[in-house]
Amino acid sequence: MAVLSILTYPDARLQRKAEPVQAFDDALQKFVSDLTETMYAGPGGVGIAAPQVDHPQRIVIVDMRPKLGEDCHGLMVLINPELLAWEGMVVGREGCMSVPDFTGNVIRAERIQVQAQDVFGRERSYECEGFEARAVQHEMDHLDGFLFLDRLVSRKTDLFRRKNYQKSR
């Protein structure tokens, strides 16, 4: 496994629309392992999308256990994800490994239902709420070339300089 380099804003590659995954093979499993390791290596990393590491495929990984403990789905590998349903809009603070210096207030659905494939191509469905739903929506935005900066409530009042975090050992 390897930690991959993360693209950072304003890199234009972050604006590309990702392509669907077609081949569910050993190369995909290795890439997903590397992407997962990259997510865990980041400070506060609970999600990552393939386009963030210059891999324009529709792959998202979310693991809320570092923030929510066991009160979540655990590690979710979402390949070719689709948002099937959403309800209840709420404003919340978001950060991003591709925008390391800022956080911002973004409106997202409070509850969602998402369908995706796993690394073997099997269909999976998840119902998420709260912070977990926010993380899934945030990562899925990367697949369509959007950053949380594109969804700020107001650039004038809802963009904040990020605090500096020391990675714990």
DSSP file (Angstrom, degrees, kcal/mol; ACC not computed):
  #  RESIDUE AA STRUCTURE BP1 BP2  ACC     N-H-->O    O-->H-N    N-H-->O    O-->H-N    TCO  KAPPA ALPHA  PHI   PSI    X-CA   Y-CA   Z-CA
    1    1 A M              0   0    0      0, 0.0     2,-0.3     0, 0.0    33,-0.1   0.000 360.0 360.0 360.0 154.7    0.0    0.0    0.0
    2    2 A A        -     0   0    0      0, 0.0     2,-0.6     0, 0.0    36,-0.3  -0.985 360.0-119.7-142.6 149.8    1.1    3.6   -0.6
    3    3 A V        -     0   0    0     -2,-0.3     2,-0.2    34,-0.1    32,-0.1  -0.830  38.0-146.0 -88.8 123.2    0.1    7.1    0.4
    4    4 A L        -     0   0    0     -2,-0.6     2,-0.3    30,-0.4    -1,-0.0  -0.519  19.0-100.4 -90.9 155.7   -0.8    8.9   -2.8
    5    5 A S        -     0   0    0     -2,-0.2     2,-0.5    48,-0.2    -1,-0.1  -0.576  35.7-137.6 -75.6 135.2   -0.2   12.7   -3.5
    6    6 A I        -     0   0    0     -2,-0.3    47,-0.2    47,-0.1     2,-0.2  -0.819  10.9-129.2 -99.0 129.8   -3.3   14.8   -3.1
    7    7 A L        -     0   0    0     45,-3.5     2,-0.4    -2,-0.5    47,-0.0  -0.498  27.4-153.2 -70.4 143.4   -4.1   17.5   -5.6
    8    8 A T    >   -     0   0    0     -2,-0.2     3,-2.3    91,-0.1    91,-0.2  -0.927  27.2 -60.5-124.5 150.3   -4.8   20.9   -4.0
    9    9 A Y  T 3  S+     0   0    0     89,-3.3     3,-0.1    -2,-0.4    -1,-0.0  -0.363 115.6  32.7 -57.5 134.8   -6.9   23.9   -5.0
   10   10 A P  T 3  S+     0   0    0      0, 0.0    -1,-0.3     0, 0.0    89,-0.1  -0.805  83.0 125.4-101.5  30.7   -6.6   25.6   -7.5
   11   11 A D    X   -     0   0    0     -3,-2.3     3,-1.7     1,-0.2     4,-0.2  -0.290  56.5-142.5 -54.2 123.1   -5.4   22.6   -9.5
   12   12 A A  G >  S+     0   0    0      1,-0.3     3,-1.9     2,-0.2     4,-0.2   0.718  93.3  74.3 -64.1 -22.2   -7.7   22.4  -12.6
   13   13 A R  G >  S+     0   0    0      1,-0.3     3,-1.2     2,-0.2    -1,-0.3   0.756  84.1  67.5 -64.3 -21.9   -7.7   18.6  -12.5
   14   14 A L  G <  S+     0   0    0     -3,-1.7    -1,-0.3     1,-0.2    -2,-0.2   0.662  94.2  59.0 -69.7 -14.6  -10.0   18.8   -9.4
   15   15 A Q  G <  S+     0   0    0     -3,-1.9    -1,-0.2    -4,-0.2    -2,-0.2   0.455  80.9 111.0 -94.0  -1.9  -12.7   20.2  -11.8
   16   16 A R  S <  S-     0   0    0     -3,-1.2     2,-0.5    -4,-0.2   129,-0.3  -0.436  71.9-120.1 -73.6 147.0  -12.8   17.2  -14.1
   17   17 A K        -     0   0    0    127,-0.2   127,-0.2    -2,-0.1   126,-0.1  -0.752  33.1-124.5 -84.1 130.4  -15.8   15.0  -14.1
   18   18 A A        -     0   0    0    125,-3.0    39,-0.3    -2,-0.5    -1,-0.0  -0.409  17.4-125.9 -77.9 151.6  -14.9   11.4  -13.2
   19   19 A E  B     -a   57   0A   0     37,-2.7    39,-2.1    -2,-0.1    61,-0.1  -0.671  31.2 -97.6 -94.4 148.8  -15.6    8.4  -15.4
   20   20 A P        -     0   0    0      0, 0.0     2,-0.4     0, 0.0    -1,-0.1  -0.305  39.2-109.2 -62.0 148.1  -17.5    5.3  -14.2
   21   21 A V        +     0   0    0     37,-0.3     3,-0.1     1,-0.2    36,-0.0  -0.665  39.2 172.5 -77.0 131.5  -15.4    2.3  -13.1
   22   22 A Q        +     0   0    0     -2,-0.4     2,-0.6     1,-0.2    -1,-0.2   0.753  58.8  60.1-106.7 -39.8  -15.8   -0.5  -15.7
   23   23 A A        -     0   0    0      1,-0.0     2,-1.0     2,-0.0    -1,-0.2  -0.841  55.6-167.9-104.2 120.9  -13.2   -3.1  -14.5
   24   24 A F        +     0   0    0     -2,-0.6     2,-0.2    96,-0.1    95,-0.0  -0.775  46.9 124.5-103.0  84.9  -13.5   -4.7  -11.0
   25   25 A D  S  > S-     0   0    0     -2,-1.0     4,-2.0     1,-0.0     3,-0.2  -0.559  78.4 -74.9-133.1-171.2  -10.1   -6.4  -10.9
   26   26 A D  H  > S+     0   0    0      1,-0.2     4,-2.4     2,-0.2     5,-0.2   0.854 125.5  57.4 -62.6 -36.5   -6.9   -6.6   -8.9
   27   27 A A  H  > S+     0   0    0      1,-0.2     4,-2.4     2,-0.2    -1,-0.2   0.895 107.0  48.9 -62.9 -39.5   -5.7   -3.2  -10.1
   28   28 A L  H  > S+     0   0    0      2,-0.2     4,-2.9     1,-0.2    -2,-0.2   0.926 110.3  50.7 -64.4 -44.8   -8.9   -1.6   -8.7
   29   29 A Q  H  X S+     0   0    0     -4,-2.0     4,-2.0     1,-0.2    -2,-0.2   0.894 111.5  47.9 -61.7 -40.0   -8.5   -3.4   -5.4
   30   30 A K  H  X S+     0   0    0     -4,-2.4     4,-2.4     2,-0.2    -1,-0.2   0.929 112.3  48.9 -65.4 -44.8   -4.9   -2.2   -5.1
   31   31 A F  H  X S+     0   0    0     -4,-2.4     4,-2.9     1,-0.2     5,-0.2   0.927 110.3  50.7 -61.3 -44.1   -5.9    1.4   -6.0
   32   32 A V  H  X S+     0   0    0     -4,-2.9     4,-2.4     1,-0.2    -1,-0.2   0.890 109.9  51.2 -61.7 -38.7   -8.7    1.3   -3.4
   33   33 A S  H  X S+     0   0    0     -4,-2.0     4,-2.3    -5,-0.2    -1,-0.2   0.928 112.5  45.6 -62.0 -45.1   -6.2    0.1   -0.7
   34   34 A D  H  X S+     0   0    0     -4,-2.4     4,-2.2     2,-0.2   -30,-0.4   0.903 112.9  50.2 -65.1 -41.1   -3.8    2.9   -1.6
   35   35 A L  H  X S+     0   0    0     -4,-2.9     4,-2.1     2,-0.2    -2,-0.2   0.894 110.2  50.5 -64.4 -40.1   -6.6    5.5   -1.6
   36   36 A T  H  X S+     0   0    0     -4,-2.4     4,-2.3    -5,-0.2    -2,-0.2   0.925 110.3  49.0 -63.7 -45.0   -7.8    4.2    1.8
   37   37 A E  H  X S+     0   0    0     -4,-2.3     4,-1.6     1,-0.2    -2,-0.2   0.890 109.8  52.7 -61.8 -38.6   -4.3    4.5    3.2
   38   38 A T  H  X S+     0   0    0     -4,-2.2     4,-0.9   -36,-0.3    -1,-0.2   0.904 108.3  50.7 -63.3 -42.1   -4.0    8.0    1.8
   39   39 A M  H >< S+     0   0    0     -4,-2.1     3,-0.9     1,-0.2     6,-0.2   0.942 111.5  46.7 -60.7 -48.5   -7.3    9.0    3.6
   40   40 A Y  H 3< S+     0   0    0     -4,-2.3    -1,-0.2     1,-0.2    -2,-0.2   0.779 106.4  60.1 -66.9 -25.6   -6.2    7.7    6.9
   41   41 A A  H 3< S+     0   0    0     -4,-1.6    -1,-0.2    -5,-0.2    -2,-0.2   0.730  89.2  88.4 -74.4 -22.2   -2.8    9.4    6.5
   42   42 A G  S X< S-     0   0    0     -4,-0.9     3,-1.7    -3,-0.9     2,-0.4  -0.463  94.2 -97.9 -78.0 148.6   -4.4   12.9    6.3
   43   43 A P  T 3  S-     0   0    0      0, 0.0    -1,-0.1     0, 0.0    -2,-0.1  -0.516 107.3  -6.7 -66.7 120.6   -5.1   14.9    9.5
   44   44 A G  T 3  S+     0   0    0     -2,-0.4     2,-0.4     1,-0.2    -4,-0.1   0.659  91.8 170.6  70.8  16.0   -8.8   14.3   10.4
   45   45 A G    <   +     0   0    0     -3,-1.7    -1,-0.2    -6,-0.2     3,-0.1  -0.454  17.1 151.3 -68.4 117.6   -9.3   12.4    7.1
   46   46 A V        +     0   0    0     -2,-0.4    17,-2.8     1,-0.3     2,-0.3   0.360  67.0  22.6-121.6  -1.8  -12.7   10.7    7.1
   47   47 A G  E     +B   62   0B   0     15,-0.2     2,-0.3    -8,-0.2    -1,-0.3  -0.988  54.9 175.5-161.9 155.0  -13.3   10.7    3.3
   48   48 A I  E     -B   61   0B   0     13,-2.3    13,-2.9    -2,-0.3     2,-0.4  -0.975  15.1-148.0-158.9 151.8  -11.5   10.8    0.0
   49   49 A A  E >   -B   60   0B   0     -2,-0.3     3,-1.9    11,-0.2     4,-0.4  -0.954  27.7-118.2-125.4 146.4  -12.4   10.6   -3.7
   50   50 A A  G > >S+     0   0    0      9,-2.6     3,-2.1    -2,-0.4     5,-1.5   0.836 109.6  63.3 -53.1 -40.1  -10.3    9.2   -6.5
   51   51 A P  G > 5S+     0   0    0      0, 0.0     3,-1.6     0, 0.0    -1,-0.3   0.772  90.6  68.8 -59.2 -22.9  -10.1   12.6   -8.4
   52   52 A Q  G < 5S+     0   0    0     -3,-1.9   -45,-3.5     1,-0.3    -2,-0.2   0.702 103.3  43.6 -67.9 -18.1   -8.3   14.1   -5.4
   53   53 A V  G < 5S-     0   0    0     -3,-2.1    -1,-0.3    -4,-0.4   -48,-0.2  -0.015 127.4 -97.5-114.6  27.8   -5.3   11.9   -6.3
   54   54 A D  T < 5S+     0   0    0     -3,-1.6    -2,-0.1     1,-0.2    -4,-0.1   0.856  88.9 124.8  61.1  39.6   -5.5   12.5  -10.0
   55   55 A H      < -     0   0    0     -5,-1.5     2,-2.9    -6,-0.1     4,-0.2  -0.839  50.2-156.4-126.0  90.3   -7.4    9.3  -10.7
   56   56 A P        +     0   0    0      0, 0.0   -37,-2.7     0, 0.0     2,-0.3  -0.255  49.5 116.6 -77.1  61.0  -10.6   10.5  -12.5
   57   57 A Q  B    S-a   19   0A   0     -2,-2.9     2,-2.0   -39,-0.3    -7,-0.2  -0.885  77.7-101.6-121.9 158.5  -12.8    7.5  -11.7
   58   58 A R  S    S+     0   0    0    -39,-2.1    22,-3.3    -2,-0.3     2,-0.4  -0.512  70.8 133.1 -83.4  77.6  -16.0    7.4   -9.7
   59   59 A I  E     + C   0  79B   0     -2,-2.0    -9,-2.6    20,-0.2     2,-0.4  -0.997  27.2 177.0-132.2 128.5  -14.6    6.1   -6.4
   60   60 A V  E     -BC  49  78B   0     18,-2.5    18,-3.4    -2,-0.4     2,-0.4  -0.984   9.6-164.8-130.6 140.6  -15.3    7.4   -3.0
   61   61 A I  E     +BC  48  77B   0    -13,-2.9   -13,-2.3    -2,-0.4     2,-0.4  -0.997  10.8 175.5-126.1 132.1  -14.2    6.2    0.4
   62   62 A V  E     +BC  47  76B   0     14,-2.2    14,-3.4    -2,-0.4     2,-0.3  -1.000   9.2 170.4-135.9 133.7  -15.7    7.3    3.7
   63   63 A D  E     + C   0  75B   0    -17,-2.8    12,-0.2    -2,-0.4     4,-0.1  -0.834   4.0 177.2-142.9 103.6  -15.0    6.0    7.2
   64   64 A M    >>  +     0   0    0     10,-0.5     4,-3.5    -2,-0.3     3,-1.6   0.447  54.7 102.5 -86.3  -1.4  -16.6    8.1   10.0
   65   65 A R  H 3> S+     0   0    0      1,-0.3     4,-2.0     2,-0.2    -1,-0.2   0.843  74.3  60.4 -55.8 -35.8  -15.3    5.8   12.8
   66   66 A P  H 34 S+     0   0    0      0, 0.0    -1,-0.3     0, 0.0    -2,-0.1   0.819 121.5  25.6 -61.2 -25.8  -12.5    8.3   13.8
   67   67 A K  H <4 S+     0   0    0     -3,-1.6    -2,-0.2     2,-0.2    -3,-0.1   0.769 136.3  27.9-102.8 -34.3  -15.2   10.9   14.5
   68   68 A L  H >< S-     0   0    0     -4,-3.5     3,-1.5     1,-0.3    -3,-0.2   0.421  87.0-145.9-112.3  -0.2  -18.3    8.9   15.4
   69   69 A G  T 3< S-     0   0    0     -4,-2.0    -1,-0.3    -5,-0.4     5,-0.2  -0.486  71.9 -24.1  66.9-137.3  -16.9    5.6   16.8
   70   70 A E  T 3  S+     0   0    0      1,-0.2     2,-1.5    -2,-0.2    -1,-0.2   0.380 112.0 101.0 -90.9   4.9  -19.1    2.7   15.9
   71   71 A D  S <  S+     0   0    0     -3,-1.5     2,-0.3    -6,-0.1    -1,-0.2  -0.308  79.9  52.1 -86.4  53.7  -22.2    4.8   15.4
   72   72 A C  S    S-     0   0    0     -2,-1.5     3,-0.1    56,-0.0    56,-0.0  -0.921 102.5 -82.4-165.5-176.1  -21.9    4.7   11.6
   73   73 A H        -     0   0    0      1,-0.3     2,-0.2    -2,-0.3    -3,-0.1   0.536  59.8-141.7 -80.4  -5.4  -21.4    2.3    8.7
   74   74 A G        +     0   0    0     -5,-0.2   -10,-0.5     2,-0.1     2,-0.5  -0.523  66.0   7.0  76.3-149.0  -17.6    2.0    9.2
   75   75 A L  E    S-C   63   0B   0    -12,-0.2     2,-0.5    -2,-0.2   -12,-0.2  -0.548  71.2-171.6 -72.7 117.9  -15.5    1.9    6.1
   76   76 A M  E     -C   62   0B   0    -14,-3.4   -14,-2.2    -2,-0.5     2,-0.7  -0.958  10.6-166.7-113.0 121.0  -17.6    2.5    3.0
   77   77 A V  E     -C   61   0B   0     -2,-0.5     2,-0.7   -16,-0.2   -16,-0.2  -0.938  12.8-169.9-103.4 112.8  -16.1    2.0   -0.5
   78   78 A L  E     -C   60   0B   0    -18,-3.4   -18,-2.5    -2,-0.7     2,-0.5  -0.899   5.6-177.2-113.0 107.3  -18.5    3.5   -2.9
   79   79 A I  E    S-CD  59 117B   0     38,-2.5    38,-3.0    -2,-0.7   -20,-0.2  -0.903  74.7  -4.6-108.2 131.0  -17.8    2.8   -6.6
   80   80 A N  E    S-     0   0B   0    -22,-3.3    -1,-0.2    -2,-0.5   -21,-0.1   0.923  93.0-166.5  53.5  49.2  -20.1    4.5   -9.2
   81   81 A P  E     -     0   0B   0      0, 0.0     2,-0.4     0, 0.0    35,-0.2  -0.308  13.3-167.0 -71.3 149.6  -22.2    5.9   -6.4
   82   82 A E  E     - D   0 115B   0     33,-2.8    33,-2.7    -2,-0.0     2,-0.7  -1.000  21.3-130.9-134.3 134.4  -25.7    7.4   -7.0
   83   83 A L  E     + D   0 114B   0     -2,-0.4    31,-0.2    31,-0.2     3,-0.1  -0.770  27.6 176.8 -83.3 116.1  -27.7    9.5   -4.6
   84   84 A L  E     -     0   0B   0     29,-2.8     2,-0.3    -2,-0.7    30,-0.2   0.805  61.2  -0.3 -92.1 -33.7  -31.2    7.9   -4.6
   85   85 A A  E     + D   0 113B   0     28,-1.4    28,-2.4     2,-0.0     2,-0.3  -0.993  57.7 179.0-155.9 152.7  -32.9   10.1   -2.0
   86   86 A W  E     + D   0 112B   0     -2,-0.3     2,-0.3    26,-0.2    26,-0.2  -0.986   3.6 175.3-153.1 155.7  -32.3   12.9    0.4
   87   87 A E  E     + D   0 111B   0     24,-2.0    24,-2.0    -2,-0.3    23,-1.0  -0.988  46.4  36.2-158.1 158.0  -34.2   15.0    2.9
   88   88 A G  E     -     0   0B   0     -2,-0.3    22,-4.0    21,-0.2     2,-0.3   0.944  64.6-136.4  66.3  98.1  -33.8   17.7    5.5
   89   89 A M  E     + D   0 109B   0     20,-0.3     2,-0.3    21,-0.1    20,-0.2  -0.654  28.3 172.3 -87.8 140.5  -31.3   20.4    4.6
   90   90 A V  E     - D   0 108B   0     18,-2.7    18,-2.5    -2,-0.3     2,-0.4  -0.996  30.4-122.5-147.6 146.8  -28.8   21.7    7.2
   91   91 A V  E     + D   0 107B   0     -2,-0.3     2,-0.3    16,-0.2    16,-0.2  -0.734  39.7 163.1 -88.6 137.3  -25.8   24.0    7.3
   92   92 A G  E     - D   0 106B   0     14,-2.1    14,-2.8    -2,-0.4     2,-0.3  -0.987  39.4-100.1-152.1 159.4  -22.5   22.5    8.6
   93   93 A R  E     - D   0 105B   0     -2,-0.3     2,-0.3    12,-0.2    12,-0.2  -0.618  40.3-175.5 -83.4 136.5  -18.8   23.2    8.6
   94   94 A E  E     - D   0 104B   0     10,-2.6    10,-2.3    -2,-0.3     2,-0.3  -0.958  11.6-175.3-132.1 151.0  -16.6   21.3    6.1
   95   95 A G  E     - D   0 103B   0     -2,-0.3     2,-0.3     8,-0.2     8,-0.1  -0.814   9.8-155.4-131.1 175.6  -13.0   21.0    5.3
   96   96 A C  E >   - D   0  99B   0      3,-0.6     3,-1.2     6,-0.5     6,-0.2  -0.981  26.5-133.5-157.6 139.2  -11.1   19.1    2.6
   97   97 A M  T 3  S+     0   0    0     -2,-0.3    -1,-0.1     1,-0.3   -91,-0.1   0.762 112.5  55.0 -64.9 -23.0   -7.7   17.6    2.1
   98   98 A S  T 3  S+     0   0    0      1,-0.3   -89,-3.3   -90,-0.1    -1,-0.3   0.548 112.7  42.2 -86.4  -7.8   -7.6   19.4   -1.3
   99   99 A V  E X  S+D   96   0B   0     -3,-1.2     3,-1.3   -91,-0.2    -3,-0.6  -0.620  75.3 167.4-130.3  71.0   -8.3   22.7    0.3
  100  100 A P  E 3   +     0   0B   0      0, 0.0    -1,-0.1     0, 0.0    -2,-0.1   0.669  66.8  52.3 -68.6 -18.3   -6.0   22.4    3.3
  101  101 A D  E 3  S+     0   0B   0     -3,-0.1    61,-2.9    60,-0.1     2,-0.3   0.511 106.4  48.1 -97.4  -3.8   -6.0   26.1    4.4
  102  102 A F  E <   - E   0 161B   0     -3,-1.3    -6,-0.5    59,-0.3     2,-0.3  -0.929  48.9-168.3-137.9 157.3   -9.8   26.7    4.7
  103  103 A T  E     -DE  95 160B   0     57,-2.6    57,-3.3    -2,-0.3     2,-0.3  -0.877  19.9-173.8-129.1 167.5  -13.1   25.3    6.1
  104  104 A G  E     -DE  94 159B   0    -10,-2.3   -10,-2.6    -2,-0.3     2,-0.5  -0.997  30.1-100.6-161.0 161.2  -16.6   26.6    5.2
  105  105 A N  E     +D   93   0B   0     53,-2.0    48,-2.3    -2,-0.3     2,-0.4  -0.757  43.0 177.0 -88.8 126.4  -20.3   26.4    5.9
  106  106 A V  E     -DF  92 152B   0    -14,-2.8   -14,-2.1    -2,-0.5     2,-0.5  -0.971  28.8-126.8-132.1 142.0  -22.2   24.3    3.3
  107  107 A I  E     +D   91   0B   0     44,-0.7     2,-0.3    -2,-0.4   -16,-0.2  -0.795  40.7 161.8 -88.7 127.9  -25.8   23.3    3.1
  108  108 A R  E     -D   90   0B   0    -18,-2.5   -18,-2.7    -2,-0.5     2,-0.2  -0.927  45.1 -87.3-138.7 162.6  -26.3   19.6    2.7
  109  109 A A  E     -D   89   0B   0     -2,-0.3   -20,-0.3   -20,-0.2   -21,-0.2  -0.494  28.7-145.0 -68.1 141.2  -29.1   17.0    3.1
  110  110 A E  E    S+     0   0B   0    -22,-4.0    20,-2.1   -23,-1.0     2,-0.4   0.807  85.0  28.0 -78.7 -31.8  -29.3   15.7    6.6
  111  111 A R  E    S+DG  87 129B   0    -24,-2.0   -24,-2.0   -23,-0.3     2,-0.3  -0.996  72.4 173.2-133.1 137.6  -30.3   12.2    5.5
  112  112 A I  E     -DG  86 128B   0     16,-2.6    16,-2.3    -2,-0.4     2,-0.4  -0.946  25.7-145.6-138.7 159.7  -29.5   10.4    2.3
  113  113 A Q  E     -DG  85 127B   0    -28,-2.4   -29,-2.8    -2,-0.3   -28,-1.4  -0.999  25.4-175.0-122.9 126.7  -29.8    7.0    0.6
  114  114 A V  E     -DG  83 126B   0     12,-2.6    12,-2.7    -2,-0.4     2,-0.4  -0.961  11.8-160.0-125.5 140.1  -26.9    6.1   -1.7
  115  115 A Q  E     +DG  82 125B   0    -33,-2.7   -33,-2.8    -2,-0.4     2,-0.3  -0.946  26.7 145.1-116.6 139.8  -26.4    3.1   -4.0
  116  116 A A  E     - G   0 124B   0      8,-2.5     8,-3.4    -2,-0.4     2,-0.3  -0.927  43.0-103.3-156.8 176.9  -23.0    2.0   -5.2
  117  117 A Q  E     -DG  79 123B   0    -38,-3.0   -38,-2.5    -2,-0.3     6,-0.2  -0.828  29.0-134.3-107.5 153.4  -20.9   -1.0   -6.1
  118  118 A D    >   -     0   0    0      4,-2.0     3,-2.1    -2,-0.3   -40,-0.1  -0.304  44.8 -80.1 -92.5-174.0  -18.1   -2.4   -3.9
  119  119 A V  T 3  S+     0   0    0      1,-0.3   -90,-0.1     2,-0.1   -91,-0.1   0.651 132.8  51.7 -65.8 -13.2  -14.6   -3.4   -5.1
  120  120 A F  T 3  S-     0   0    0      2,-0.1    -1,-0.3   -91,-0.0   -96,-0.1   0.400 120.7-106.4-100.6   0.9  -16.1   -6.7   -6.4
  121  121 A G  S <  S+     0   0    0     -3,-2.1     2,-0.2     1,-0.3    -2,-0.1   0.495  70.9 145.2  88.5   3.9  -18.9   -5.0   -8.4
  122  122 A R        -     0   0    0      1,-0.1    -4,-2.0    -5,-0.0    -1,-0.3  -0.541  54.0-111.4 -77.2 141.2  -21.6   -6.0   -6.0
  123  123 A E  E     -G  117   0B   0     -6,-0.2     2,-0.3    -2,-0.2    -6,-0.2  -0.499  38.4-177.2 -72.0 137.2  -24.5   -3.5   -5.5
  124  124 A R  E     -G  116   0B   0     -8,-3.4    -8,-2.5    -2,-0.2     2,-0.4  -0.960  11.2-160.9-132.6 151.1  -24.6   -1.9   -2.0
  125  125 A S  E     -G  115   0B   0     -2,-0.3     2,-0.4   -10,-0.2   -10,-0.2  -0.999   8.9-174.4-134.8 137.5  -27.1    0.5   -0.5
  126  126 A Y  E     -G  114   0B   0    -12,-2.7   -12,-2.6    -2,-0.4     2,-0.5  -0.985  17.5-153.3-132.8 141.0  -26.6    2.8    2.5
  127  127 A E  E     -G  113   0B   0     -2,-0.4     2,-0.3   -14,-0.2   -14,-0.2  -0.977  28.0-180.0-109.4 121.6  -28.8    5.1    4.5
  128  128 A C  E     -G  112   0B   0    -16,-2.3   -16,-2.6    -2,-0.5     2,-0.3  -0.859   8.8-176.9-122.9 153.8  -26.7    7.8    6.1
  129  129 A E  E >>  -G  111   0B   0     -2,-0.3     3,-1.1   -18,-0.2     4,-0.7  -0.963  47.8  -2.3-144.7 163.9  -27.5   10.7    8.3
  130  130 A G  H 3> S-     0   0    0    -20,-2.1     4,-2.2    -2,-0.3     5,-0.1  -0.266 125.5  -4.1  61.7-136.9  -25.8   13.6   10.0
  131  131 A F  H 3> S+     0   0    0      1,-0.2     4,-2.5     2,-0.2    -1,-0.2   0.836 135.3  55.3 -61.8 -35.6  -22.1   13.9    9.7
  132  132 A E  H <> S+     0   0    0     -3,-1.1     4,-2.2     2,-0.2    -1,-0.2   0.918 108.5  47.6 -65.1 -42.8  -21.8   10.7    7.7
  133  133 A A  H  X S+     0   0    0     -4,-0.7     4,-2.3   -23,-0.3    -2,-0.2   0.903 111.5  52.0 -62.7 -41.1  -24.4   11.9    5.1
  134  134 A R  H  X S+     0   0    0     -4,-2.2     4,-2.6     1,-0.2    -2,-0.2   0.924 109.2  49.3 -60.6 -45.9  -22.5   15.2    4.9
  135  135 A A  H  X S+     0   0    0     -4,-2.5     4,-2.6     2,-0.2     5,-0.2   0.910 110.7  49.5 -63.2 -42.9  -19.2   13.3    4.3
  136  136 A V  H  X S+     0   0    0     -4,-2.2     4,-2.6     2,-0.2    -1,-0.2   0.934 113.3  46.4 -62.0 -45.6  -20.6   11.1    1.5
  137  137 A Q  H  X S+     0   0    0     -4,-2.3     4,-1.7     2,-0.2    -2,-0.2   0.905 111.8  51.8 -63.5 -41.1  -22.2   14.1   -0.3
  138  138 A H  H  X S+     0   0    0     -4,-2.6     4,-0.9     2,-0.2    -2,-0.2   0.939 113.2  43.8 -59.1 -49.3  -18.9   16.1    0.0
  139  139 A E  H >X S+     0   0    0     -4,-2.6     4,-0.7     1,-0.2     3,-0.6   0.886 110.1  55.3 -67.8 -38.3  -16.9   13.2   -1.5
  140  140 A M  H >X S+     0   0    0     -4,-2.6     3,-0.9     1,-0.2     4,-0.5   0.836  98.5  63.9 -64.0 -30.7  -19.4   12.6   -4.2
  141  141 A D  H ><>S+     0   0    0     -4,-1.7     5,-2.3     1,-0.2     3,-1.6   0.884  93.5  61.8 -57.7 -38.2  -19.1   16.2   -5.2
  142  142 A H  H X<5S+     0   0    0     -4,-0.9     3,-1.4    -3,-0.6    -1,-0.2   0.823  94.0  63.3 -57.4 -31.0  -15.5   15.5   -6.1
  143  143 A L  H <<5S+     0   0    0     -3,-0.9  -125,-3.0    -4,-0.7    -1,-0.3   0.733 107.1  42.7 -68.1 -21.2  -16.7   13.0   -8.8
  144  144 A D  T <<5S-     0   0    0     -3,-1.6    -1,-0.3    -4,-0.5  -127,-0.2   0.199 124.9 -99.0-109.3  13.9  -18.4   15.9  -10.6
  145  145 A G  T < 5S+     0   0    0     -3,-1.4     2,-0.4  -129,-0.3    -3,-0.2   0.701  79.4 132.9  81.4  20.1  -15.6   18.4  -10.3
  146  146 A F      < -     0   0    0     -5,-2.3     2,-0.3    -6,-0.1    -1,-0.3  -0.836  36.1-165.1-107.2 143.9  -17.0   20.3   -7.3
  147  147 A L    >   -     0   0    0     -2,-0.4     3,-1.6    -5,-0.1     4,-0.4  -0.760  41.3-104.2-111.6 165.2  -15.3   21.4   -4.1
  148  148 A F  G >  S+     0   0    0     -2,-0.3     3,-1.6     1,-0.3     4,-0.3   0.805 119.7  70.2 -60.9 -24.9  -17.0   22.6   -0.9
  149  149 A L  G >  S+     0   0    0      1,-0.3     3,-0.7     2,-0.2    -1,-0.3   0.826  93.6  55.8 -58.3 -31.5  -15.8   26.1   -2.0
  150  150 A D  G <  S+     0   0    0     -3,-1.6    -1,-0.3     1,-0.2    -2,-0.2   0.616 111.0  44.1 -75.7 -12.3  -18.4   25.8   -4.9
  151  151 A R  G <  S+     0   0    0     -3,-1.6   -44,-0.7    -4,-0.4    -1,-0.2   0.249  78.4 139.8-117.8  10.4  -21.2   25.2   -2.3
  152  152 A L  B <   -F  106   0B   0     -3,-0.7     3,-0.2    -4,-0.3   -46,-0.2  -0.226  56.4-132.9 -56.2 143.3  -20.4   27.8    0.3
  153  153 A V  S    S-     0   0    0    -48,-2.3     2,-0.3     1,-0.3    -1,-0.1   0.952  93.1  -8.2 -59.7 -49.1  -23.5   29.5    1.8
  154  154 A S     >  -     0   0    0    -49,-0.3     4,-2.4     1,-0.1    -1,-0.3  -0.942  56.0-150.7-150.4 126.5  -21.6   32.8    1.3
  155  155 A R  T  4 S+     0   0    0     -2,-0.3     4,-0.3    -3,-0.2    -1,-0.1   0.795 100.5  54.5 -65.0 -25.9  -18.0   33.3    0.3
  156  156 A K  T  4 S+     0   0    0      1,-0.1    -1,-0.2     2,-0.1     3,-0.1   0.895 126.2  13.8 -76.5 -40.8  -18.0   36.5    2.3
  157  157 A T  T  4 S+     0   0    0      1,-0.1    -2,-0.2   -52,-0.1    -1,-0.1   0.516 122.7  55.4-115.8  -6.9  -19.1   35.2    5.7
  158  158 A D  S  < S+     0   0    0     -4,-2.4   -53,-2.0   -53,-0.1     2,-0.5   0.126  81.1  90.1-121.7  22.6  -18.8   31.4    5.5
  159  159 A L  E     -E  104   0B   0     -4,-0.3     2,-0.4   -55,-0.2   -55,-0.2  -0.984  54.8-175.9-118.8 128.8  -15.2   30.7    4.6
  160  160 A F  E     -E  103   0B   0    -57,-3.3   -57,-2.6    -2,-0.5     2,-0.2  -0.953  31.2-110.3-130.8 142.0  -12.7   30.4    7.4
  161  161 A R  E     -E  102   0B   0     -2,-0.4   -59,-0.3   -59,-0.2     2,-0.1  -0.512  45.5-117.0 -64.9 133.7   -9.0   29.9    7.8
  162  162 A R        -     0   0    0    -61,-2.9     2,-0.1    -2,-0.2    -1,-0.1  -0.442  21.4-116.7 -75.4 145.1   -8.3   26.4    9.0
  163  163 A K        -     0   0    0     -2,-0.1     2,-0.5     1,-0.1    -1,-0.1  -0.467  34.9-107.3 -70.8 151.5   -6.6   25.8   12.4
  164  164 A N        -     0   0    0     -2,-0.1     2,-0.4   -63,-0.0    -1,-0.1  -0.744  37.4-160.3 -85.8 127.0   -3.3   24.1   12.2
  165  165 A Y        -     0   0    0     -2,-0.5     2,-0.5  -122,-0.0    -3,-0.0  -0.853  11.8-141.6-108.3 141.3   -3.5   20.5   13.4
  166  166 A Q        -     0   0    0     -2,-0.4     2,-0.3  -123,-0.0    -2,-0.0  -0.890  27.8-120.5 -96.4 128.8   -0.6   18.3   14.6
  167  167 A K        -     0   0    0     -2,-0.5     2,-0.1     1,-0.1  -126,-0.0  -0.534  29.8-128.0 -69.1 126.9   -1.0   14.7   13.4
  168  168 A S              0   0    0     -2,-0.3    -1,-0.1     1,-0.1    -3,-0.0  -0.473 360.0 360.0 -76.6 149.1   -1.1   12.5   16.5
  169  169 A R              0   0    0     -2,-0.1    -1,-0.1     0, 0.0    -2,-0.0   0.382 360.0 360.0-113.0 360.0    1.3    9.6   16.7
